[in-house]
Amino acid sequence: MRAPTSACFGAIIAVTLVILQFSTSVAGQAKQSTAAPVPAQILTAKKVFICNGGGDEMAENDPIFSGGPDRAYNEFYAGVKSWNRFEIVDSPSAADLLLLVRQEVLTVSLGGKAGASDTPLFHLEIRDPRTNALLWGFHVHGEFGLGQGNSDRNFDQAVDRLLNDLRTLGAGQPGPSAAARP
């Protein structure tokens, strides 16, 4: 068996450079791609049914937020109604979209002696009423405040963010990911 010649090494280097250049070009094109489209069903919907996915309370006799477990649903419903973009129908079968809103308290273990931390999390799921397929979703992390008034203000802001995300999406612009927000 003969030792490789400098011509072989030159060819190997040339092929390697071509592969690297192609890889860099493909990676650059992937970064420049546009956002994935918003499902047409969301953009063309006229009628929605708003579903109450429920809400968590830390303690019934000492709630962190006022308004009870239906508060997120009630505020979201009122916000969609005042927007005048959709007709709110009273049956899922009459809707073009299902909007499921819920609020929960997420408990995160901090490990060891640090204990746990509770944080409010607000969800909006946009579903197809015929198949129940999830078309889009938003998750907004809220904050508890110091005192009832601050907690309630933070609650309102979180629901407003869900409404703003829906308005932006309805305009055909997915906007920044709610999950990426603080």
Secondary structure as GFF3:
##gff-version 3
##sequence-region A 1 182
A	DSSP	alpha_helix	6	31	.	.	.	ID=ss1
A	DSSP	alpha_helix	40	44	.	.	.	ID=ss2
A	DSSP	beta_strand	47	55	.	.	.	ID=ss3
A	DSSP	alpha_helix	71	83	.	.	.	ID=ss4
A	DSSP	beta_strand	87	88	.	.	.	ID=ss5
A	DSSP	three_ten_helix	92	94	.	.	.	ID=ss6
A	DSSP	beta_strand	97	109	.	.	.	ID=ss7
A	DSSP	three_ten_helix	112	114	.	.	.	ID=ss8
A	DSSP	beta_strand	116	127	.	.	.	ID=ss9
A	DSSP	beta_strand	134	141	.	.	.	ID=ss10
A	DSSP	alpha_helix	148	170	.	.	.	ID=ss11
A	DSSP	three_ten_helix	178	180	.	.	.	ID=ss12
###
